[in-house]
Amino acid sequence: MLTQLNIQGLAIIDSLSIDFSPGFNVITGETGAGKSILIKALGFLLGSKASADTVRHGRQQATVTGVFEVPSHHPCAAVLADHGIEYEVSDGCFTILVRRSVSNKGRSVAWINDVPVTAGVLRELAHSLIDVFGQHDNLRLLDSVEHTSCLDQFLRDRSLPSAYSDYYRIVQKQLSKLLTMVDEFRSKQRDADYLQFRCNELRNFAPAKDDYSSVQELCLRADQVMVLAKSLEEAQSCLEQGAGGEPLSSPLWEANKSLSRISHISSEIGALAELTQSLAQQIDDLSFQIGKATSGLELCEEDIETAQTRLAGYQELFRKLAVDSIDCLIAEQERLESELLFLESAASDVTKLLRELEISLTRILDLASQLTKARLQAKSLVKKRIESELHDLAMPGARIDVEFETIERSIASADMSLFGSEAGILWTRLATALSTLSEHGAEKAQLLLAANPGEPLLPLQKSASGGEISRIMLALKRALAAGADTCILVFDEIDTGISGRVAAVVGRKMQELSRSFQVICISHLPQVAAYADSHFLVHKVSKENRTESTISKLSQRASEEEVARLLSGDEVTQSSLANARALVKKARESAQRKTISSEA
């Protein structure tokens, strides 16, 4: 059960705290007082969309906190365990503290037992913990799309719809992959000749990183060798062809001869002869070393020409394929090869996918068949339970039936003959089977109603009034109560369009529901409020030139006065108060009789 709801800074609520009771909690108040904001606060707490617009003007953030007491065996314990949220069991129950805030910038944060969680985790928890029926949800019942899910709640094996849905998603994923491959093939097929030509060109050229590096290195070295050789040749030319066209060492050798002839005259002349000889020898040695260095620079012209041609080929491929490096060129070749391989293997790949889809379809068709049989079996249960509830709700001659319509839908066209005759035959068979399935099964259900004896069974949108729709929804809730895991049922003005004697029956039915669940009901009907175990009043107050909504739990006397107000309007008279007390007394006596009979 929800033991406490605390709201801070939400819409017109500045600050309020509600301590709910077990059993039947009724909330009343004038129109616009803020009753439905409580439902919005509860929805926000349990994962509905958060918006900065919900923050009260002048506040930095809105915060909603809820405290739940849950039986230890309840399925929501598994949700907490799955997300690593600890809880302590005491006396067969455990407490869940849920808190969620949204800032005036729209940022939302949430915690369960002080562990940060996402809105998705809150919704997962809420799914097993609480069932909220809003005042506009009766319109959903007019939409036949909702009827199938309503019927599925009466299945003996409640896991069948989810098992089917899981497999349906697998089939849709396989189908999407198949159709994407077909579209991709048709797109690439237009460029098949180009792909083949370009791949052949790259295969013949065989680009490689090592090859490109060596070619670049050889061409660069050839350029450097040409510069060096030219400089060395110019230096050697200077040494070997001096000013007179003879080697630079020749004059020195001649000078040496002349000085050698007179070197005996003095030691000084001998030294000069030795110096000229040494200089001439050094110049000859220098010329020899330069010549040697020049010969060592020689490269094979054929290799250089081959490397330059290869490098030009790389540059041409760079230009054609709009790339700027050898890595990009190789990556582009791999991409082109992959696309060409895709085209070459498409027929076998598509056929393989079709066979996989065929296997999955066999399984899902079996699940769809099981689901159909289960729904046909549930049909009589739906009819029996809802008709019984409607008879109690002052519709004694009402009849309910369920009509099934087989699924017929179109499947995206795909020319599988492109991939061979086997693929074409397989696709025709599979597309036919797929066209008979939807995400909900091989049929869709529609509830039919004949509100009075002698009237034909017609779809709800053609036969049910607003009050009848409300009663049908309450009947569904009542019929589904047995074996439900939900702890809390919340009704936001489900009694819309109902009045008089029927309203009293609705109140009694909700009170009966509260024996199995905690029921929180926002109502404008005195007949419903009279059955409350706990009665709360929402009203507006003015503080410092601002309006805010607040709530208070009513004593027995105050509850009777509020019932009197609902009966007569704003002015509570002695007669309306007497009527209210009689109504409350009758409701309590009825509830007591029901309790005694059920215990017996």
C-alpha positions in Angstrom: 0.0 0.0 0.0 0.9 3.7 -0.4 1.3 4.9 3.2 2.5 8.4 2.5 2.7 10.9 -0.4 4.7 14.1 0.1 4.6 16.8 -2.6 6.8 20.0 -2.7 6.5 22.8 -5.2 4.4 21.0 -7.8 1.9 23.1 -9.9 -0.4 24.9 -7.4 0.8 22.7 -4.5 3.4 24.4 -2.3 3.8 21.7 0.3 1.6 18.9 1.5 1.8 15.4 2.9 -0.9 12.7 2.8 -1.0 9.7 5.0 -3.1 7.1 3.3 -4.9 4.3 5.0 -5.5 0.7 4.0 -8.8 0.0 2.3 -10.8 2.5 0.5 -9.5 6.1 0.4 -11.7 8.7 -1.2 -10.6 12.2 -2.2 -13.2 14.9 -2.9 -13.1 18.7 -3.4 -14.4 21.4 -5.6 -13.6 21.5 -9.3 -10.1 23.1 -9.8 -9.1 22.5 -6.2 -6.2 20.3 -7.3 -7.5 16.8 -7.0 -6.1 15.5 -10.3 -2.8 17.1 -9.5 -2.4 14.4 -6.9 -2.8 11.8 -9.6 -0.2 13.7 -11.8 2.1 13.8 -8.8 1.8 10.0 -8.4 2.4 9.5 -12.1 5.4 11.7 -12.0 6.7 9.8 -8.9 6.4 6.5 -10.8 8.1 7.5 -14.1 5.8 9.6 -16.3 7.4 12.4 -18.3 8.9 15.2 -16.2 8.6 18.8 -17.3 9.9 22.1 -16.0 6.3 23.5 -16.5 5.2 21.5 -13.5 7.5 23.3 -11.1 5.6 25.9 -9.0 6.5 29.5 -9.9 9.2 30.8 -7.7 10.5 27.3 -6.8 13.9 25.8 -8.0 12.4 22.3 -8.2 9.4 20.1 -7.5 9.8 17.0 -5.5 7.5 14.1 -4.9 8.2 11.4 -2.3 6.2 8.2 -1.8 6.5 5.5 0.9 5.1 2.1 0.0 4.6 -1.0 2.3 4.8 -4.2 0.2 4.4 -7.9 1.0 7.7 -9.7 0.9 6.6 -12.1 -1.8 5.4 -9.3 -4.2 6.9 -9.3 -7.7 8.3 -5.8 -7.3 10.9 -7.4 -5.0 12.4 -8.9 -8.1 12.5 -5.5 -9.8 14.5 -4.1 -6.9 16.9 -7.1 -6.9 17.5 -6.8 -10.6 18.7 -3.2 -10.1 20.8 -3.9 -7.0 18.4 -2.0 -4.7 18.5 -3.3 -1.1 15.5 -3.6 1.1 14.7 -5.1 4.6 11.9 -7.5 5.3 10.1 -7.1 8.6 6.9 -8.9 9.7 6.4 -10.2 6.1 6.6 -6.7 4.5 9.3 -4.3 3.3 9.3 -0.6 2.7 10.0 1.2 -0.6 11.0 4.8 -0.5 10.6 6.5 -3.9 11.7 10.1 -4.5 11.8 12.1 -7.7 12.6 15.7 -8.4 12.5 17.9 -11.5 14.2 21.3 -11.7 12.8 24.5 -13.2 15.3 23.8 -16.1 13.6 20.4 -16.8 16.3 18.1 -15.3 14.8 15.1 -13.5 16.5 12.8 -11.0 15.0 9.9 -9.0 15.9 7.5 -6.2 14.5 4.2 -4.8 15.7 3.5 -1.3 18.3 6.2 -1.8 19.7 4.4 -4.9 19.8 6.7 -8.0 17.6 5.2 -10.8 16.2 6.2 -14.2 12.6 6.9 -15.1 12.5 3.6 -16.8 13.2 1.8 -13.6 10.4 3.8 -11.9 8.0 2.7 -14.6 9.1 -0.9 -14.3 8.4 -0.8 -10.5 5.1 1.0 -11.1 4.0 -1.7 -13.5 3.8 -4.3 -10.8 3.0 -2.0 -7.9 0.2 0.3 -8.9 -2.6 0.6 -11.5 -3.9 4.1 -12.3 -7.1 4.7 -14.2 -7.4 8.3 -15.2 -10.6 10.2 -15.9 -10.0 10.2 -19.6 -9.0 6.6 -19.8 -12.6 5.6 -20.6 -11.9 7.0 -24.1 -9.3 4.3 -24.5 -11.9 1.7 -24.1 -13.6 3.1 -27.2 -10.5 2.3 -29.2 -10.7 -1.3 -30.3 -6.9 -1.5 -30.3 -7.1 -1.6 -26.5 -9.6 -4.5 -26.5 -7.0 -7.2 -27.4 -4.8 -6.3 -24.4 -7.9 -6.3 -22.2 -8.8 -9.8 -23.3 -5.3 -11.0 -22.8 -5.5 -10.2 -19.1 -8.1 -13.0 -18.8 -5.8 -15.7 -20.4 -4.9 -18.7 -18.3 -1.3 -18.4 -19.4 -0.5 -14.7 -19.1 3.0 -15.2 -20.5 1.7 -16.1 -24.0 1.3 -12.5 -25.3 4.7 -11.5 -24.1 6.3 -14.7 -25.5 4.6 -14.0 -28.9 5.7 -10.3 -28.8 9.3 -11.2 -28.1 9.4 -13.5 -31.0 7.5 -11.0 -33.2 10.3 -8.5 -32.6 12.9 -11.2 -33.6 11.0 -11.8 -36.8 10.7 -8.1 -37.5 14.4 -7.6 -37.0 15.1 -10.5 -39.4 12.7 -9.0 -41.9 14.2 -5.6 -41.6 17.7 -7.0 -42.2 16.5 -8.9 -45.2 14.8 -6.0 -46.9 17.8 -3.7 -46.1 20.0 -6.2 -47.8 17.7 -6.3 -50.9 17.6 -2.5 -51.1 21.4 -2.3 -50.7 21.9 -4.9 -53.5 19.6 -3.0 -55.9 21.5 0.2 -55.1 24.9 -1.3 -55.6 23.9 -3.3 -58.6 23.6 -0.1 -60.6 27.3 0.5 -60.0 28.4 -3.1 -60.5 30.4 -2.4 -63.7 32.2 0.5 -62.1 33.0 -1.6 -59.0 34.3 -4.4 -61.2 36.5 -2.1 -63.3 37.9 -0.2 -60.3 38.6 -3.4 -58.4 40.4 -4.9 -61.4 42.5 -1.8 -61.7 43.5 -1.9 -58.1 44.1 -5.6 -58.1 46.4 -5.3 -61.1 48.3 -2.4 -59.5 48.4 -4.1 -56.1 49.0 -1.2 -53.9 50.9 -1.9 -50.6 52.3 0.2 -47.8 55.8 -1.3 -48.0 55.9 -0.9 -51.7 54.7 2.7 -51.6 57.4 3.5 -48.9 60.2 1.9 -50.9 59.2 3.6 -54.1 59.0 7.0 -52.4 62.4 6.4 -50.8 64.0 5.4 -54.1 62.6 8.4 -56.0 63.7 10.7 -53.2 67.2 9.2 -53.1 67.5 9.5 -56.9 66.8 13.2 -56.6 69.4 13.6 -53.9 72.0 11.6 -55.8 71.5 13.8 -58.9 72.2 17.0 -56.8 75.3 15.4 -55.1 76.7 14.0 -58.3 76.4 17.3 -60.0 78.2 19.1 -57.2 81.0 16.5 -57.0 81.5 16.6 -60.7 81.8 20.4 -60.6 84.3 20.1 -57.8 86.4 17.5 -59.6 86.3 19.6 -62.8 87.7 22.5 -60.9 90.6 20.3 -59.7 91.3 18.5 -63.0 90.8 21.5 -65.3 92.3 24.6 -63.8 92.6 28.1 -65.4 94.8 26.8 -68.3 92.7 23.7 -68.9 95.1 21.3 -67.2 94.9 19.7 -63.7 95.3 22.1 -60.8 98.2 20.0 -59.5 100.3 20.3 -62.7 101.8 23.7 -61.9 102.7 22.5 -58.5 104.5 19.4 -59.9 106.4 21.7 -62.3 107.4 24.0 -59.4 108.5 21.0 -57.4 110.8 19.9 -60.3 112.4 23.3 -60.5 112.9 23.6 -56.7 114.2 20.0 -56.5 117.0 20.9 -58.9 118.4 23.5 -56.5 117.3 22.0 -53.2 121.0 21.1 -52.5 121.9 24.8 -52.3 120.1 25.3 -49.0 117.8 23.5 -46.6 115.3 26.3 -47.0 114.9 25.6 -50.7 114.7 21.9 -49.9 111.8 22.5 -47.6 110.0 24.5 -50.3 110.4 21.6 -52.8 108.9 19.2 -50.2 106.0 21.6 -49.6 105.1 21.8 -53.4 105.3 18.1 -53.7 103.0 17.6 -50.7 100.5 20.1 -52.0 100.5 18.5 -55.5 99.9 15.1 -53.9 97.0 16.3 -51.8 95.3 17.9 -54.8 95.7 14.6 -56.7 94.4 12.7 -53.7 91.4 15.1 -53.3 90.6 14.6 -57.0 90.8 10.9 -56.6 88.5 10.8 -53.5 85.9 13.1 -55.2 86.0 10.7 -58.2 85.6 7.8 -55.9 82.6 9.4 -54.1 81.0 10.2 -57.5 81.3 6.6 -58.7 79.7 5.4 -55.4 76.6 7.5 -56.1 75.7 5.7 -59.2 72.1 4.2 -59.3 70.5 1.9 -61.8 68.7 4.2 -64.2 66.2 1.4 -65.0 65.3 1.0 -61.3 64.9 4.8 -60.9 62.6 4.9 -64.0 60.5 2.0 -62.7 60.2 3.6 -59.3 59.1 7.0 -60.8 56.6 5.3 -63.0 55.2 3.3 -60.0 55.0 6.5 -57.9 53.2 8.3 -60.7 50.7 5.3 -60.7 50.1 5.8 -57.0 49.4 9.5 -57.5 47.0 8.8 -60.3 45.0 6.4 -58.1 45.0 9.0 -55.3 43.4 11.4 -57.8 40.9 9.0 -59.2 39.7 7.7 -55.9 39.9 11.1 -54.1 42.2 10.0 -51.4 45.4 11.5 -50.1 47.4 8.7 -48.5 48.4 5.1 -49.0 46.3 4.1 -46.0 43.2 5.7 -47.5 43.9 4.0 -50.8 44.1 0.6 -49.3 41.0 1.3 -47.2 39.1 2.3 -50.4 40.3 -0.9 -52.1 39.0 -2.9 -49.2 35.6 -1.1 -49.4 35.3 -1.7 -53.1 36.3 -5.3 -52.7 33.7 -5.7 -49.9 30.9 -4.2 -52.1 31.8 -6.4 -55.0 31.9 -9.4 -52.7 28.5 -8.4 -51.4 27.1 -8.4 -54.9 28.7 -11.7 -55.7 27.4 -13.4 -52.5 24.0 -11.6 -52.3 22.1 -14.5 -53.8 23.3 -17.1 -51.2 23.2 -14.5 -48.3 19.6 -13.6 -49.1 18.5 -17.2 -49.4 20.2 -17.9 -46.1 18.3 -15.0 -44.4 15.0 -16.3 -46.0 15.6 -19.7 -44.5 16.3 -18.2 -41.1 13.1 -16.2 -41.4 11.2 -19.3 -42.3 12.4 -21.1 -39.2 11.4 -18.1 -37.0 8.0 -17.9 -38.7 7.3 -21.5 -38.0 7.8 -20.8 -34.3 5.8 -17.6 -34.3 2.9 -19.1 -36.2 2.8 -21.8 -33.6 2.7 -19.2 -30.8 0.1 -17.3 -32.7 -2.0 -20.4 -32.9 -1.7 -21.0 -29.2 -2.6 -17.4 -28.5 -5.7 -17.7 -30.7 -6.9 -20.8 -28.9 -6.2 -19.2 -25.5 -8.2 -16.1 -26.5 -11.1 -18.2 -27.7 -11.1 -19.9 -24.3 -10.9 -16.6 -22.5 -13.8 -15.2 -24.4 -16.4 -17.1 -22.4 -14.7 -16.1 -19.1 -14.7 -12.4 -20.2 -18.4 -12.7 -21.1 -19.3 -14.4 -17.8 -17.4 -12.1 -15.5 -18.0 -8.7 -17.0 -21.7 -9.4 -17.6 -22.0 -10.5 -13.9 -20.4 -7.2 -12.8 -22.5 -5.1 -15.2 -25.7 -6.7 -13.9 -24.6 -5.7 -10.4 -23.9 -2.2 -11.8 -27.6 -1.6 -12.7 -27.3 -3.0 -16.2 -29.3 -6.2 -15.7 -30.0 -6.9 -19.3 -26.5 -6.1 -20.6 -24.7 -8.6 -22.8 -21.0 -8.6 -23.7 -19.3 -10.5 -26.5 -15.9 -10.5 -28.1 -15.5 -10.4 -31.9 -12.3 -11.5 -33.6 -11.0 -10.1 -36.8 -8.2 -11.8 -38.6 -5.1 -9.8 -39.5 -4.6 -8.7 -43.1 -1.8 -6.3 -43.7 0.5 -5.5 -46.6 4.2 -6.4 -46.5 6.8 -4.3 -48.2 7.3 -5.4 -51.8 10.7 -6.9 -52.7 11.8 -8.5 -55.9 13.5 -11.7 -54.7 13.7 -13.1 -58.2 16.9 -11.1 -58.5 18.5 -13.8 -56.2 17.3 -16.9 -57.9 14.1 -18.9 -58.2 14.4 -20.5 -54.8 14.5 -17.1 -53.1 11.5 -15.9 -55.1 9.4 -19.0 -54.1 10.5 -18.7 -50.4 9.6 -15.0 -50.2 6.2 -15.5 -51.7 5.4 -18.0 -49.1 6.8 -16.1 -46.2 5.3 -12.8 -47.2 1.9 -14.4 -47.3 2.4 -15.7 -43.7 3.7 -12.4 -42.5 0.7 -10.6 -43.8 -1.5 -12.6 -41.3 0.4 -11.4 -38.2 0.6 -8.2 -36.2 2.5 -7.3 -33.0 -0.5 -8.6 -31.0 -1.1 -11.9 -32.8 -3.1 -13.3 -35.7 -6.3 -11.5 -34.8 -7.5 -8.4 -33.0 -10.4 -8.5 -30.5 -13.2 -6.1 -30.2 -15.6 -5.9 -27.3 -19.3 -5.8 -28.3 -22.1 -4.5 -26.0 -25.9 -4.8 -26.0 -26.8 -2.5 -23.1 -30.4 -3.6 -23.0 -32.4 -6.7 -23.8 -33.4 -7.0 -27.4 -30.7 -4.7 -28.7 -28.1 -6.0 -31.1 -24.4 -6.5 -30.0 -22.5 -3.5 -31.4 -18.9 -2.1 -30.9 -18.6 0.0 -27.8 -18.1 3.2 -29.6 -21.4 2.7 -31.3 -23.5 1.5 -28.4 -22.1 2.7 -25.0 -22.8 6.0 -23.3 -20.3 7.7 -21.1 -21.7 6.2 -17.9 -21.8 2.7 -19.4 -18.2 3.0 -20.5 -17.3 3.9 -16.9 -19.2 0.9 -15.6 -17.6 -1.4 -18.2 -14.1 -0.2 -17.1 -15.0 -0.7 -13.4 -16.4 -4.2 -14.3 -13.1 -5.0 -16.1 -11.1 -3.9 -13.0 -13.4 -6.0 -10.8 -13.2 -9.0 -13.1 -9.4 -8.9 -13.2 -9.0 -8.5 -9.4 -8.6 -12.2 -8.7 -5.0 -13.2 -8.7 -3.7 -9.7 -9.7 -0.3 -8.7 -8.4 -1.1 -5.0 -8.2 -1.1 -3.6 -4.6 -2.8 -0.3 -5.3 -5.6 0.8 -7.5 -6.1 4.4 -8.3 -9.3 5.8 -9.9 -9.4 9.4 -11.1 -13.2 10.2 -11.5 -14.0 6.8 -13.0 -17.6 7.6 -11.9 -18.0 10.3 -14.6 -21.4 10.0 -16.2 -22.8 8.0 -13.3 -25.4 9.2 -10.8 -28.2 8.0 -8.5 -28.6 4.4 -7.6 -25.8 3.3 -10.0 -23.4 5.6 -8.1 -24.1 3.8 -4.9 -23.4 0.5 -6.6 -20.1 1.8 -7.9 -19.2 3.0 -4.4 -20.0 -0.5 -3.0 -18.0 -2.2 -5.8 -14.9 0.0 -5.0 -15.3 -0.7 -1.3 -15.3 -4.4 -2.1 -12.2 -4.0 -4.2 -10.5 -2.4 -1.3 -10.6 -5.8 0.6 -8.0 -7.1 -1.8 -6.2 -3.8 -2.7 -5.6 -0.4 -1.4 -8.0 1.8 -3.4 -7.5 5.5 -3.9 -10.4 7.2 -5.6 -11.0 10.8 -6.7 -14.7 11.3 -6.9 -17.4 14.0 -7.1 -20.2 11.6 -6.0 -21.6 11.5 -2.5 -22.7 7.9 -3.0 -19.0 6.9 -3.6 -17.6 9.1 -0.8 -20.1 7.5 1.7 -18.3 4.1 1.3 -14.8 5.6 2.2 -12.7 4.1 4.9 -10.7 7.3 4.9 -12.0 10.5 3.4 -9.7 13.4 2.3 -10.7 16.9 1.2 -8.7 18.9 -1.3 -9.2 22.7 -1.2 -7.6 25.9 -2.2 -6.2 28.5 0.3 -4.7 31.9 -0.3 -1.3 32.8 1.3 0.6 36.0 0.7 -1.5 36.8 -2.4 -0.8 33.3 -3.8 -3.2 30.4 -4.2 -2.1 26.9 -3.2 -3.8 23.5 -2.9 -3.9 21.6 0.3 -5.5 18.4 1.6 -6.8 17.3 4.9 -8.1 14.0 6.3 -11.6 14.3 7.5 -13.1 13.2 10.8 -16.3 11.2 10.7 -18.3 14.3 11.3 -16.4 16.4 8.7 -16.8 13.5 6.2 -20.6 13.6 6.7 -20.6 17.3 6.1 -18.6 16.9 2.9 -21.0 14.2 1.7 -23.8 16.7 2.5 -22.0 19.4 0.4 -21.8 16.9 -2.5 -25.5 16.2 -2.1 -26.7 19.8 -2.0 -24.0 22.1 -3.2 -22.1 24.8 -1.3 -24.7 25.3 1.4 -25.0 22.5 3.9 -28.5 22.3 5.4 -29.8 20.2 8.2 -31.8 18.1 5.7 -28.8 17.5 3.4 -26.7 16.6 6.5 -29.4 14.2 7.6 -29.4 12.7 4.1 -25.6 12.4 4.2 -25.6 10.6 7.6 -28.3 8.2 6.3 -26.2 7.6 3.2 -23.0 6.9 5.2 -24.9 4.7 7.6 -26.4 2.7 4.7 -23.1 2.3 3.0 -21.4 1.0 6.2 -24.2 -1.4 6.9 -24.0 -2.7 3.3 -20.2 -3.1 3.6 -20.6 -5.0 6.9 -23.2 -7.3 5.4 -20.9 -8.0 2.5 -18.0 -8.7 4.9 -20.0 -11.1 7.0 -21.3 -13.0 3.9 -17.8 -13.3 2.4 -16.4 -14.6 5.7 -19.3 -17.1 6.0 
